[in-house]
Amino acid sequence: MRIRPATVTDLPTLQKIEIAAGEPFRTLGMTEIAEDEPPALETLEVYQRAGRARVAVDDSDHPVAYLLHDRADDTVHISQVSVHPEHARRGIGRALIEDLADRARAQGVAALSLTTFVEVPWNAPYYERLGFRPLDPAELTPDLLRVRTHEAEIGLDRWPRTAMRRELDQGSCGVS
């Protein structure tokens, strides 16, 4: 598995990954999440052109997972990370996050952030194992507060959600 920047030709595949990655939410009774539309090609292209979309690819250079990120105050914010279920539980999501952490660290960024479902096993509990900690509402930065407010407005708070943060040590990293 290799991680590289997403290309324009990858974008339809990212939509397919997102649709497939939503399916496991059905087993938790979160049908609305499973049936949510993937990001529009135009949205994905904004991330791709800005260099804020990375993909994990198989031996044929075919994307099997992706990560989108933004800036949120003093953090690099993971907007989306999705792994196709056929490739789940192989460390691919972790590798994408570590790739982002290395890049953020190299730029002197203090931390990574994300928002996620609290009770979904492959969400908050997984991110805690990767070193993220839940933020108390009083700890939300202005950008993270805007993200959480938007999520509430579109109905994601039907299920418990949280913002999380992972501090990045500023020691050596694997990015040159």
Sequence and secondary structure as in RCSB ss.txt:
>XXXX:A:sequence
MRIRPATVTDLPTLQKIEIAAGEPFRTLGMTEIAEDEPPALETLEVYQRAGRARVAVDDSDHPVAYLLHDRADDT
VHISQVSVHPEHARRGIGRALIEDLADRARAQGVAALSLTTFVEVPWNAPYYERLGFRPLDPAELTPDLLRVRTH
EAEIGLDRWPRTAMRRELDQGSCGVS
>XXXX:A:secstr
 EEEE  GGGHHHHHHHHHHHHGGGGGGT HHHHT     HHHHHHHHHTT EEEEE TTS EEEEEEEEEETTE
EEEEEEEE GGG SSSHHHHHHHHHHHHHHHTT  EEEEEEESS TTTHHHHHHTT EE  GGG  HHHHHHHHH
HHHTTGGGS EEEEEEE   S  S  
